[in-house]
Amino acid sequence: MALREEVEKALESVRPRLQADGGDVELVDVSEDGIVKVKLKGACGGCPMAAMTLQNSITNTIKQAVPKIKEVQAI
């Protein structure tokens, strides 16, 4: 499975929780050196808790599912 597909699969497990709060996450890019770029959408885009959501939910889920990933960045 390609790296991007692995990351997308990991995001699918987080997405229902985000959507329940009116938000979502879009996978923008996965670089070969392990940097993932995501865009928080909907309610998550302007939420003051977005940084915590990114770190606690999204980053941890991706890194557990895809150990090759070094960093997750919101753009």
mmCIF file of the N, C-alpha and C atoms, coordinates in Angstrom:
data_MODEL
# 
_entry.id   MODEL 
# 
loop_
_atom_site.group_PDB 
_atom_site.id 
_atom_site.type_symbol 
_atom_site.label_atom_id 
_atom_site.label_alt_id 
_atom_site.label_comp_id 
_atom_site.label_asym_id 
_atom_site.label_entity_id 
_atom_site.label_seq_id 
_atom_site.pdbx_PDB_ins_code 
_atom_site.Cartn_x 
_atom_site.Cartn_y 
_atom_site.Cartn_z 
_atom_site.occupancy 
_atom_site.B_iso_or_equiv 
_atom_site.pdbx_formal_charge 
_atom_site.auth_seq_id 
_atom_site.auth_comp_id 
_atom_site.auth_asym_id 
_atom_site.auth_atom_id 
_atom_site.pdbx_PDB_model_num 
ATOM 1   N N  . MET A 1 1  ? 0.841   -1.178 0.000  1.00 0.00 ? 1  MET A N  1 
ATOM 2   C CA . MET A 1 1  ? 0.000   0.000  0.000  1.00 0.00 ? 1  MET A CA 1 
ATOM 3   C C  . MET A 1 1  ? 0.888   1.244  0.000  1.00 0.00 ? 1  MET A C  1 
ATOM 4   N N  . ALA A 1 2  ? 0.510   2.218  -0.802 1.00 0.00 ? 2  ALA A N  1 
ATOM 5   C CA . ALA A 1 2  ? 1.277   3.462  -0.890 1.00 0.00 ? 2  ALA A CA 1 
ATOM 6   C C  . ALA A 1 2  ? 1.141   4.252  0.409  1.00 0.00 ? 2  ALA A C  1 
ATOM 7   N N  . LEU A 1 3  ? 2.139   5.055  0.698  1.00 0.00 ? 3  LEU A N  1 
ATOM 8   C CA . LEU A 1 3  ? 2.173   5.845  1.924  1.00 0.00 ? 3  LEU A CA 1 
ATOM 9   C C  . LEU A 1 3  ? 0.930   6.730  2.040  1.00 0.00 ? 3  LEU A C  1 
ATOM 10  N N  . ARG A 1 4  ? 0.565   7.380  0.945  1.00 0.00 ? 4  ARG A N  1 
ATOM 11  C CA . ARG A 1 4  ? -0.617  8.251  0.956  1.00 0.00 ? 4  ARG A CA 1 
ATOM 12  C C  . ARG A 1 4  ? -1.881  7.458  1.302  1.00 0.00 ? 4  ARG A C  1 
ATOM 13  N N  . GLU A 1 5  ? -2.008  6.268  0.754  1.00 0.00 ? 5  GLU A N  1 
ATOM 14  C CA . GLU A 1 5  ? -3.174  5.425  1.040  1.00 0.00 ? 5  GLU A CA 1 
ATOM 15  C C  . GLU A 1 5  ? -3.216  5.025  2.509  1.00 0.00 ? 5  GLU A C  1 
ATOM 16  N N  . GLU A 1 6  ? -2.067  4.727  3.085  1.00 0.00 ? 6  GLU A N  1 
ATOM 17  C CA . GLU A 1 6  ? -1.998  4.362  4.497  1.00 0.00 ? 6  GLU A CA 1 
ATOM 18  C C  . GLU A 1 6  ? -2.444  5.530  5.385  1.00 0.00 ? 6  GLU A C  1 
ATOM 19  N N  . VAL A 1 7  ? -1.995  6.731  5.042  1.00 0.00 ? 7  VAL A N  1 
ATOM 20  C CA . VAL A 1 7  ? -2.364  7.911  5.818  1.00 0.00 ? 7  VAL A CA 1 
ATOM 21  C C  . VAL A 1 7  ? -3.860  8.190  5.663  1.00 0.00 ? 7  VAL A C  1 
ATOM 22  N N  . GLU A 1 8  ? -4.367  8.071  4.452  1.00 0.00 ? 8  GLU A N  1 
ATOM 23  C CA . GLU A 1 8  ? -5.795  8.304  4.213  1.00 0.00 ? 8  GLU A CA 1 
ATOM 24  C C  . GLU A 1 8  ? -6.640  7.318  5.010  1.00 0.00 ? 8  GLU A C  1 
ATOM 25  N N  . LYS A 1 9  ? -6.188  6.079  5.075  1.00 0.00 ? 9  LYS A N  1 
ATOM 26  C CA . LYS A 1 9  ? -6.908  5.066  5.850  1.00 0.00 ? 9  LYS A CA 1 
ATOM 27  C C  . LYS A 1 9  ? -6.914  5.435  7.335  1.00 0.00 ? 9  LYS A C  1 
ATOM 28  N N  . ALA A 1 10 ? -5.796  5.933  7.842  1.00 0.00 ? 10 ALA A N  1 
ATOM 29  C CA . ALA A 1 10 ? -5.727  6.368  9.244  1.00 0.00 ? 10 ALA A CA 1 
ATOM 30  C C  . ALA A 1 10 ? -6.679  7.538  9.490  1.00 0.00 ? 10 ALA A C  1 
ATOM 31  N N  . LEU A 1 11 ? -6.750  8.464  8.539  1.00 0.00 ? 11 LEU A N  1 
ATOM 32  C CA . LEU A 1 11 ? -7.644  9.613  8.694  1.00 0.00 ? 11 LEU A CA 1 
ATOM 33  C C  . LEU A 1 11 ? -9.107  9.185  8.721  1.00 0.00 ? 11 LEU A C  1 
ATOM 34  N N  . GLU A 1 12 ? -9.433  8.119  8.017  1.00 0.00 ? 12 GLU A N  1 
ATOM 35  C CA . GLU A 1 12 ? -10.814 7.630  8.007  1.00 0.00 ? 12 GLU A CA 1 
ATOM 36  C C  . GLU A 1 12 ? -11.280 7.254  9.414  1.00 0.00 ? 12 GLU A C  1 
ATOM 37  N N  . SER A 1 13 ? -10.357 6.822  10.260 1.00 0.00 ? 13 SER A N  1 
ATOM 38  C CA . SER A 1 13 ? -10.746 6.443  11.620 1.00 0.00 ? 13 SER A CA 1 
ATOM 39  C C  . SER A 1 13 ? -10.988 7.669  12.507 1.00 0.00 ? 13 SER A C  1 
ATOM 40  N N  . VAL A 1 14 ? -10.411 8.812  12.145 1.00 0.00 ? 14 VAL A N  1 
ATOM 41  C CA . VAL A 1 14 ? -10.576 10.049 12.914 1.00 0.00 ? 14 VAL A CA 1 
ATOM 42  C C  . VAL A 1 14 ? -11.776 10.851 12.414 1.00 0.00 ? 14 VAL A C  1 
ATOM 43  N N  . ARG A 1 15 ? -12.029 10.739 11.131 1.00 0.00 ? 15 ARG A N  1 
ATOM 44  C CA . ARG A 1 15 ? -13.028 11.583 10.466 1.00 0.00 ? 15 ARG A CA 1 
ATOM 45  C C  . ARG A 1 15 ? -14.412 11.578 11.130 1.00 0.00 ? 15 ARG A C  1 
ATOM 46  N N  . PRO A 1 16 ? -14.965 10.437 11.561 1.00 0.00 ? 16 PRO A N  1 
ATOM 47  C CA . PRO A 1 16 ? -16.310 10.466 12.156 1.00 0.00 ? 16 PRO A CA 1 
ATOM 48  C C  . PRO A 1 16 ? -16.414 11.359 13.394 1.00 0.00 ? 16 PRO A C  1 
ATOM 49  N N  . ARG A 1 17 ? -15.365 11.384 14.218 1.00 0.00 ? 17 ARG A N  1 
ATOM 50  C CA . ARG A 1 17 ? -15.376 12.251 15.401 1.00 0.00 ? 17 ARG A CA 1 
ATOM 51  C C  . ARG A 1 17 ? -15.362 13.720 15.007 1.00 0.00 ? 17 ARG A C  1 
ATOM 52  N N  . LEU A 1 18 ? -14.580 14.057 13.993 1.00 0.00 ? 18 LEU A N  1 
ATOM 53  C CA . LEU A 1 18 ? -14.527 15.444 13.529 1.00 0.00 ? 18 LEU A CA 1 
ATOM 54  C C  . LEU A 1 18 ? -15.862 15.857 12.920 1.00 0.00 ? 18 LEU A C  1 
ATOM 55  N N  . GLN A 1 19 ? -16.429 14.969 12.107 1.00 0.00 ? 19 GLN A N  1 
ATOM 56  C CA . GLN A 1 19 ? -17.694 15.272 11.442 1.00 0.00 ? 19 GLN A CA 1 
ATOM 57  C C  . GLN A 1 19 ? -18.838 15.400 12.444 1.00 0.00 ? 19 GLN A C  1 
ATOM 58  N N  . ALA A 1 20 ? -18.760 14.683 13.547 1.00 0.00 ? 20 ALA A N  1 
ATOM 59  C CA . ALA A 1 20 ? -19.790 14.777 14.584 1.00 0.00 ? 20 ALA A CA 1 
ATOM 60  C C  . ALA A 1 20 ? -19.826 16.176 15.192 1.00 0.00 ? 20 ALA A C  1 
ATOM 61  N N  . ASP A 1 21 ? -18.692 16.880 15.140 1.00 0.00 ? 21 ASP A N  1 
ATOM 62  C CA . ASP A 1 21 ? -18.607 18.247 15.661 1.00 0.00 ? 21 ASP A CA 1 
ATOM 63  C C  . ASP A 1 21 ? -18.708 19.287 14.543 1.00 0.00 ? 21 ASP A C  1 
ATOM 64  N N  . GLY A 1 22 ? -19.086 18.867 13.340 1.00 0.00 ? 22 GLY A N  1 
ATOM 65  C CA . GLY A 1 22 ? -19.256 19.796 12.227 1.00 0.00 ? 22 GLY A CA 1 
ATOM 66  C C  . GLY A 1 22 ? -17.971 20.115 11.486 1.00 0.00 ? 22 GLY A C  1 
ATOM 67  N N  . GLY A 1 23 ? -16.931 19.324 11.685 1.00 0.00 ? 23 GLY A N  1 
ATOM 68  C CA . GLY A 1 23 ? -15.652 19.574 11.015 1.00 0.00 ? 23 GLY A CA 1 
ATOM 69  C C  . GLY A 1 23 ? -15.248 18.421 10.120 1.00 0.00 ? 23 GLY A C  1 
ATOM 70  N N  . ASP A 1 24 ? -14.052 18.509 9.604  1.00 0.00 ? 24 ASP A N  1 
ATOM 71  C CA . ASP A 1 24 ? -13.502 17.447 8.768  1.00 0.00 ? 24 ASP A CA 1 
ATOM 72  C C  . ASP A 1 24 ? -12.013 17.724 8.579  1.00 0.00 ? 24 ASP A C  1 
ATOM 73  N N  . VAL A 1 25 ? -11.330 16.756 8.007  1.00 0.00 ? 25 VAL A N  1 
ATOM 74  C CA . VAL A 1 25 ? -9.909  16.910 7.699  1.00 0.00 ? 25 VAL A CA 1 
ATOM 75  C C  . VAL A 1 25 ? -9.683  16.431 6.271  1.00 0.00 ? 25 VAL A C  1 
ATOM 76  N N  . GLU A 1 26 ? -8.880  17.178 5.537  1.00 0.00 ? 26 GLU A N  1 
ATOM 77  C CA . GLU A 1 26 ? -8.548  16.837 4.156  1.00 0.00 ? 26 GLU A CA 1 
ATOM 78  C C  . GLU A 1 26 ? -7.058  16.572 4.069  1.00 0.00 ? 26 GLU A C  1 
ATOM 79  N N  . LEU A 1 27 ? -6.696  15.455 3.459  1.00 0.00 ? 27 LEU A N  1 
ATOM 80  C CA . LEU A 1 27 ? -5.289  15.141 3.235  1.00 0.00 ? 27 LEU A CA 1 
ATOM 81  C C  . LEU A 1 27 ? -4.815  15.924 2.021  1.00 0.00 ? 27 LEU A C  1 
ATOM 82  N N  . VAL A 1 28 ? -3.818  16.778 2.216  1.00 0.00 ? 28 VAL A N  1 
ATOM 83  C CA . VAL A 1 28 ? -3.319  17.624 1.142  1.00 0.00 ? 28 VAL A CA 1 
ATOM 84  C C  . VAL A 1 28 ? -2.090  17.002 0.481  1.00 0.00 ? 28 VAL A C  1 
ATOM 85  N N  . ASP A 1 29 ? -1.142  16.527 1.312  1.00 0.00 ? 29 ASP A N  1 
ATOM 86  C CA . ASP A 1 29 ? 0.102   15.999 0.744  1.00 0.00 ? 29 ASP A CA 1 
ATOM 87  C C  . ASP A 1 29 ? 0.769   15.047 1.722  1.00 0.00 ? 29 ASP A C  1 
ATOM 88  N N  . VAL A 1 30 ? 1.460   14.064 1.167  1.00 0.00 ? 30 VAL A N  1 
ATOM 89  C CA . VAL A 1 30 ? 2.315   13.169 1.938  1.00 0.00 ? 30 VAL A CA 1 
ATOM 90  C C  . VAL A 1 30 ? 3.650   13.127 1.207  1.00 0.00 ? 30 VAL A C  1 
ATOM 91  N N  . SER A 1 31 ? 4.698   13.639 1.829  1.00 0.00 ? 31 SER A N  1 
ATOM 92  C CA . SER A 1 31 ? 6.003   13.651 1.178  1.00 0.00 ? 31 SER A CA 1 
ATOM 93  C C  . SER A 1 31 ? 6.738   12.345 1.456  1.00 0.00 ? 31 SER A C  1 
ATOM 94  N N  . GLU A 1 32 ? 7.703   12.058 0.616  1.00 0.00 ? 32 GLU A N  1 
ATOM 95  C CA . GLU A 1 32 ? 8.486   10.835 0.762  1.00 0.00 ? 32 GLU A CA 1 
ATOM 96  C C  . GLU A 1 32 ? 9.317   10.832 2.046  1.00 0.00 ? 32 GLU A C  1 
ATOM 97  N N  . ASP A 1 33 ? 9.598   12.032 2.591  1.00 0.00 ? 33 ASP A N  1 
ATOM 98  C CA . ASP A 1 33 ? 10.396  12.099 3.820  1.00 0.00 ? 33 ASP A CA 1 
ATOM 99  C C  . ASP A 1 33 ? 9.529   12.077 5.080  1.00 0.00 ? 33 ASP A C  1 
ATOM 100 N N  . GLY A 1 34 ? 8.239   11.721 4.936  1.00 0.00 ? 34 GLY A N  1 
ATOM 101 C CA . GLY A 1 34 ? 7.401   11.499 6.109  1.00 0.00 ? 34 GLY A CA 1 
ATOM 102 C C  . GLY A 1 34 ? 6.684   12.710 6.670  1.00 0.00 ? 34 GLY A C  1 
ATOM 103 N N  . ILE A 1 35 ? 6.471   13.738 5.844  1.00 0.00 ? 35 ILE A N  1 
ATOM 104 C CA . ILE A 1 35 ? 5.746   14.926 6.281  1.00 0.00 ? 35 ILE A CA 1 
ATOM 105 C C  . ILE A 1 35 ? 4.341   14.882 5.668  1.00 0.00 ? 35 ILE A C  1 
ATOM 106 N N  . VAL A 1 36 ? 3.338   14.957 6.543  1.00 0.00 ? 36 VAL A N  1 
ATOM 107 C CA . VAL A 1 36 ? 1.945   14.940 6.098  1.00 0.00 ? 36 VAL A CA 1 
ATOM 108 C C  . VAL A 1 36 ? 1.386   16.345 6.254  1.00 0.00 ? 36 VAL A C  1 
ATOM 109 N N  . LYS A 1 37 ? 0.672   16.817 5.237  1.00 0.00 ? 37 LYS A N  1 
ATOM 110 C CA . LYS A 1 37 ? 0.010   18.112 5.312  1.00 0.00 ? 37 LYS A CA 1 
ATOM 111 C C  . LYS A 1 37 ? -1.486  17.876 5.211  1.00 0.00 ? 37 LYS A C  1 
ATOM 112 N N  . VAL A 1 38 ? -2.210  18.432 6.184  1.00 0.00 ? 38 VAL A N  1 
ATOM 113 C CA . VAL A 1 38 ? -3.661  18.297 6.217  1.00 0.00 ? 38 VAL A CA 1 
ATOM 114 C C  . VAL A 1 38 ? -4.296  19.676 6.326  1.00 0.00 ? 38 VAL A C  1 
ATOM 115 N N  . LYS A 1 39 ? -5.554  19.741 5.933  1.00 0.00 ? 39 LYS A N  1 
ATOM 116 C CA . LYS A 1 39 ? -6.323  20.973 6.067  1.00 0.00 ? 39 LYS A CA 1 
ATOM 117 C C  . LYS A 1 39 ? -7.549  20.655 6.899  1.00 0.00 ? 39 LYS A C  1 
ATOM 118 N N  . LEU A 1 40 ? -7.703  21.384 8.010  1.00 0.00 ? 40 LEU A N  1 
ATOM 119 C CA . LEU A 1 40 ? -8.884  21.234 8.846  1.00 0.00 ? 40 LEU A CA 1 
ATOM 120 C C  . LEU A 1 40 ? -9.998  22.051 8.212  1.00 0.00 ? 40 LEU A C  1 
ATOM 121 N N  . LYS A 1 41 ? -11.177 21.435 8.091  1.00 0.00 ? 41 LYS A N  1 
ATOM 122 C CA . LYS A 1 41 ? -12.283 22.069 7.373  1.00 0.00 ? 41 LYS A CA 1 
ATOM 123 C C  . LYS A 1 41 ? -13.507 22.202 8.267  1.00 0.00 ? 41 LYS A C  1 
ATOM 124 N N  . GLY A 1 42 ? -14.470 22.967 7.789  1.00 0.00 ? 42 GLY A N  1 
ATOM 125 C CA . GLY A 1 42 ? -15.712 23.147 8.520  1.00 0.00 ? 42 GLY A CA 1 
ATOM 126 C C  . GLY A 1 42 ? -15.473 23.803 9.862  1.00 0.00 ? 42 GLY A C  1 
ATOM 127 N N  . ALA A 1 43 ? -16.162 23.311 10.882 1.00 0.00 ? 43 ALA A N  1 
ATOM 128 C CA . ALA A 1 43 ? -16.035 23.878 12.226 1.00 0.00 ? 43 ALA A CA 1 
ATOM 129 C C  . ALA A 1 43 ? -14.615 23.760 12.755 1.00 0.00 ? 43 ALA A C  1 
ATOM 130 N N  . CYS A 1 44 ? -13.866 22.751 12.309 1.00 0.00 ? 44 CYS A N  1 
ATOM 131 C CA . CYS A 1 44 ? -12.488 22.565 12.782 1.00 0.00 ? 44 CYS A CA 1 
ATOM 132 C C  . CYS A 1 44 ? -11.557 23.666 12.287 1.00 0.00 ? 44 CYS A C  1 
ATOM 133 N N  . GLY A 1 45 ? -11.883 24.261 11.150 1.00 0.00 ? 45 GLY A N  1 
ATOM 134 C CA . GLY A 1 45 ? -11.016 25.273 10.560 1.00 0.00 ? 45 GLY A CA 1 
ATOM 135 C C  . GLY A 1 45 ? -10.822 26.495 11.429 1.00 0.00 ? 45 GLY A C  1 
ATOM 136 N N  . GLY A 1 46 ? -11.863 26.924 12.134 1.00 0.00 ? 46 GLY A N  1 
ATOM 137 C CA . GLY A 1 46 ? -11.748 28.124 12.951 1.00 0.00 ? 46 GLY A CA 1 
ATOM 138 C C  . GLY A 1 46 ? -11.845 27.856 14.443 1.00 0.00 ? 46 GLY A C  1 
ATOM 139 N N  . CYS A 1 47 ? -11.814 26.607 14.815 1.00 0.00 ? 47 CYS A N  1 
ATOM 140 C CA . CYS A 1 47 ? -11.990 26.235 16.212 1.00 0.00 ? 47 CYS A CA 1 
ATOM 141 C C  . CYS A 1 47 ? -10.728 26.536 17.026 1.00 0.00 ? 47 CYS A C  1 
ATOM 142 N N  . PRO A 1 48 ? -10.898 27.132 18.221 1.00 0.00 ? 48 PRO A N  1 
ATOM 143 C CA . PRO A 1 48 ? -9.735  27.392 19.066 1.00 0.00 ? 48 PRO A CA 1 
ATOM 144 C C  . PRO A 1 48 ? -9.048  26.101 19.541 1.00 0.00 ? 48 PRO A C  1 
ATOM 145 N N  . MET A 1 49 ? -9.751  24.997 19.497 1.00 0.00 ? 49 MET A N  1 
ATOM 146 C CA . MET A 1 49 ? -9.184  23.712 19.914 1.00 0.00 ? 49 MET A CA 1 
ATOM 147 C C  . MET A 1 49 ? -8.529  22.966 18.748 1.00 0.00 ? 49 MET A C  1 
ATOM 148 N N  . ALA A 1 50 ? -8.462  23.588 17.584 1.00 0.00 ? 50 ALA A N  1 
ATOM 149 C CA . ALA A 1 50 ? -7.950  22.914 16.390 1.00 0.00 ? 50 ALA A CA 1 
ATOM 150 C C  . ALA A 1 50 ? -6.521  22.397 16.573 1.00 0.00 ? 50 ALA A C  1 
ATOM 151 N N  . ALA A 1 51 ? -5.663  23.174 17.216 1.00 0.00 ? 51 ALA A N  1 
ATOM 152 C CA . ALA A 1 51 ? -4.275  22.736 17.422 1.00 0.00 ? 51 ALA A CA 1 
ATOM 153 C C  . ALA A 1 51 ? -4.227  21.490 18.294 1.00 0.00 ? 51 ALA A C  1 
ATOM 154 N N  . MET A 1 52 ? -5.077  21.438 19.306 1.00 0.00 ? 52 MET A N  1 
ATOM 155 C CA . MET A 1 52 ? -5.112  20.271 20.174 1.00 0.00 ? 52 MET A CA 1 
ATOM 156 C C  . MET A 1 52 ? -5.683  19.055 19.434 1.00 0.00 ? 52 MET A C  1 
ATOM 157 N N  . THR A 1 53 ? -6.710  19.294 18.633 1.00 0.00 ? 53 THR A N  1 
ATOM 158 C CA . THR A 1 53 ? -7.290  18.219 17.832 1.00 0.00 ? 53 THR A CA 1 
ATOM 159 C C  . THR A 1 53 ? -6.239  17.661 16.879 1.00 0.00 ? 53 THR A C  1 
ATOM 160 N N  . LEU A 1 54 ? -5.499  18.560 16.247 1.00 0.00 ? 54 LEU A N  1 
ATOM 161 C CA . LEU A 1 54 ? -4.464  18.130 15.307 1.00 0.00 ? 54 LEU A CA 1 
ATOM 162 C C  . LEU A 1 54 ? -3.431  17.274 16.019 1.00 0.00 ? 54 LEU A C  1 
ATOM 163 N N  . GLN A 1 55 ? -2.955  17.732 17.166 1.00 0.00 ? 55 GLN A N  1 
ATOM 164 C CA . GLN A 1 55 ? -1.911  17.002 17.886 1.00 0.00 ? 55 GLN A CA 1 
ATOM 165 C C  . GLN A 1 55 ? -2.434  15.712 18.502 1.00 0.00 ? 55 GLN A C  1 
ATOM 166 N N  . ASN A 1 56 ? -3.514  15.802 19.260 1.00 0.00 ? 56 ASN A N  1 
ATOM 167 C CA . ASN A 1 56 ? -3.983  14.660 20.037 1.00 0.00 ? 56 ASN A CA 1 
ATOM 168 C C  . ASN A 1 56 ? -4.677  13.599 19.209 1.00 0.00 ? 56 ASN A C  1 
ATOM 169 N N  . SER A 1 57 ? -5.527  14.006 18.305 1.00 0.00 ? 57 SER A N  1 
ATOM 170 C CA . SER A 1 57 ? -6.281  13.012 17.539 1.00 0.00 ? 57 SER A CA 1 
ATOM 171 C C  . SER A 1 57 ? -5.607  12.645 16.231 1.00 0.00 ? 57 SER A C  1 
ATOM 172 N N  . ILE A 1 58 ? -5.424  13.644 15.398 1.00 0.00 ? 58 ILE A N  1 
ATOM 173 C CA . ILE A 1 58 ? -4.975  13.380 14.032 1.00 0.00 ? 58 ILE A CA 1 
ATOM 174 C C  . ILE A 1 58 ? -3.529  12.890 13.994 1.00 0.00 ? 58 ILE A C  1 
ATOM 175 N N  . THR A 1 59 ? -2.606  13.639 14.595 1.00 0.00 ? 59 THR A N  1 
ATOM 176 C CA . THR A 1 59 ? -1.188  13.266 14.551 1.00 0.00 ? 59 THR A CA 1 
ATOM 177 C C  . THR A 1 59 ? -0.950  11.905 15.203 1.00 0.00 ? 59 THR A C  1 
ATOM 178 N N  . ASN A 1 60 ? -1.503  11.704 16.390 1.00 0.00 ? 60 ASN A N  1 
ATOM 179 C CA . ASN A 1 60 ? -1.288  10.431 17.080 1.00 0.00 ? 60 ASN A CA 1 
ATOM 180 C C  . ASN A 1 60 ? -1.846  9.259  16.292 1.00 0.00 ? 60 ASN A C  1 
ATOM 181 N N  . THR A 1 61 ? -3.025  9.421  15.720 1.00 0.00 ? 61 THR A N  1 
ATOM 182 C CA . THR A 1 61 ? -3.636  8.343  14.941 1.00 0.00 ? 61 THR A CA 1 
ATOM 183 C C  . THR A 1 61 ? -2.792  8.008  13.720 1.00 0.00 ? 61 THR A C  1 
ATOM 184 N N  . ILE A 1 62 ? -2.339  9.028  13.009 1.00 0.00 ? 62 ILE A N  1 
ATOM 185 C CA . ILE A 1 62 ? -1.535  8.796  11.804 1.00 0.00 ? 62 ILE A CA 1 
ATOM 186 C C  . ILE A 1 62 ? -0.213  8.123  12.167 1.00 0.00 ? 62 ILE A C  1 
ATOM 187 N N  . LYS A 1 63 ? 0.466   8.630  13.195 1.00 0.00 ? 63 LYS A N  1 
ATOM 188 C CA . LYS A 1 63 ? 1.770   8.072  13.560 1.00 0.00 ? 63 LYS A CA 1 
ATOM 189 C C  . LYS A 1 63 ? 1.665   6.635  14.074 1.00 0.00 ? 63 LYS A C  1 
ATOM 190 N N  . GLN A 1 64 ? 0.581   6.305  14.765 1.00 0.00 ? 64 GLN A N  1 
ATOM 191 C CA . GLN A 1 64 ? 0.401   4.925  15.216 1.00 0.00 ? 64 GLN A CA 1 
ATOM 192 C C  . GLN A 1 64 ? 0.147   3.998  14.038 1.00 0.00 ? 64 GLN A C  1 
ATOM 193 N N  . ALA A 1 65 ? -0.640  4.456  13.077 1.00 0.00 ? 65 ALA A N  1 
ATOM 194 C CA . ALA A 1 65 ? -0.989  3.622  11.930 1.00 0.00 ? 65 ALA A CA 1 
ATOM 195 C C  . ALA A 1 65 ? 0.135   3.541  10.907 1.00 0.00 ? 65 ALA A C  1 
ATOM 196 N N  . VAL A 1 66 ? 0.901   4.628  10.778 1.00 0.00 ? 66 VAL A N  1 
ATOM 197 C CA . VAL A 1 66 ? 1.957   4.711  9.764  1.00 0.00 ? 66 VAL A CA 1 
ATOM 198 C C  . VAL A 1 66 ? 3.229   5.224  10.434 1.00 0.00 ? 66 VAL A C  1 
ATOM 199 N N  . PRO A 1 67 ? 4.023   4.320  11.032 1.00 0.00 ? 67 PRO A N  1 
ATOM 200 C CA . PRO A 1 67 ? 5.214   4.747  11.783 1.00 0.00 ? 67 PRO A CA 1 
ATOM 201 C C  . PRO A 1 67 ? 6.246   5.532  10.969 1.00 0.00 ? 67 PRO A C  1 
ATOM 202 N N  . LYS A 1 68 ? 6.208   5.445  9.649  1.00 0.00 ? 68 LYS A N  1 
ATOM 203 C CA . LYS A 1 68 ? 7.169   6.179  8.804  1.00 0.00 ? 68 LYS A CA 1 
ATOM 204 C C  . LYS A 1 68 ? 6.932   7.680  8.842  1.00 0.00 ? 68 LYS A C  1 
ATOM 205 N N  . ILE A 1 69 ? 5.753   8.101  9.284  1.00 0.00 ? 69 ILE A N  1 
ATOM 206 C CA . ILE A 1 69 ? 5.420   9.524  9.304  1.00 0.00 ? 69 ILE A CA 1 
ATOM 207 C C  . ILE A 1 69 ? 6.136   10.199 10.460 1.00 0.00 ? 69 ILE A C  1 
ATOM 208 N N  . LYS A 1 70 ? 6.818   11.315 10.136 1.00 0.00 ? 70 LYS A N  1 
ATOM 209 C CA . LYS A 1 70 ? 7.598   12.047 11.128 1.00 0.00 ? 70 LYS A CA 1 
ATOM 210 C C  . LYS A 1 70 ? 6.832   13.224 11.692 1.00 0.00 ? 70 LYS A C  1 
ATOM 211 N N  . GLU A 1 71 ? 6.013   13.867 10.847 1.00 0.00 ? 71 GLU A N  1 
ATOM 212 C CA . GLU A 1 71 ? 5.369   15.105 11.261 1.00 0.00 ? 71 GLU A CA 1 
ATOM 213 C C  . GLU A 1 71 ? 4.055   15.282 10.509 1.00 0.00 ? 71 GLU A C  1 
ATOM 214 N N  . VAL A 1 72 ? 3.081   15.895 11.192 1.00 0.00 ? 72 VAL A N  1 
ATOM 215 C CA . VAL A 1 72 ? 1.810   16.250 10.575 1.00 0.00 ? 72 VAL A CA 1 
ATOM 216 C C  . VAL A 1 72 ? 1.650   17.752 10.737 1.00 0.00 ? 72 VAL A C  1 
ATOM 217 N N  . GLN A 1 73 ? 1.417   18.446 9.620  1.00 0.00 ? 73 GLN A N  1 
ATOM 218 C CA . GLN A 1 73 ? 1.282   19.889 9.627  1.00 0.00 ? 73 GLN A CA 1 
ATOM 219 C C  . GLN A 1 73 ? -0.092  20.287 9.119  1.00 0.00 ? 73 GLN A C  1 
ATOM 220 N N  . ALA A 1 74 ? -0.691  21.283 9.763  1.00 0.00 ? 74 ALA A N  1 
ATOM 221 C CA . ALA A 1 74 ? -1.941  21.866 9.264  1.00 0.00 ? 74 ALA A CA 1 
ATOM 222 C C  . ALA A 1 74 ? -1.580  23.042 8.379  1.00 0.00 ? 74 ALA A C  1 
ATOM 223 N N  . ILE A 1 75 ? -2.231  23.126 7.235  1.00 0.00 ? 75 ILE A N  1 
ATOM 224 C CA . ILE A 1 75 ? -1.975  24.256 6.337  1.00 0.00 ? 75 ILE A CA 1 
ATOM 225 C C  . ILE A 1 75 ? -3.242  25.070 6.146  1.00 0.00 ? 75 ILE A C  1 
# 
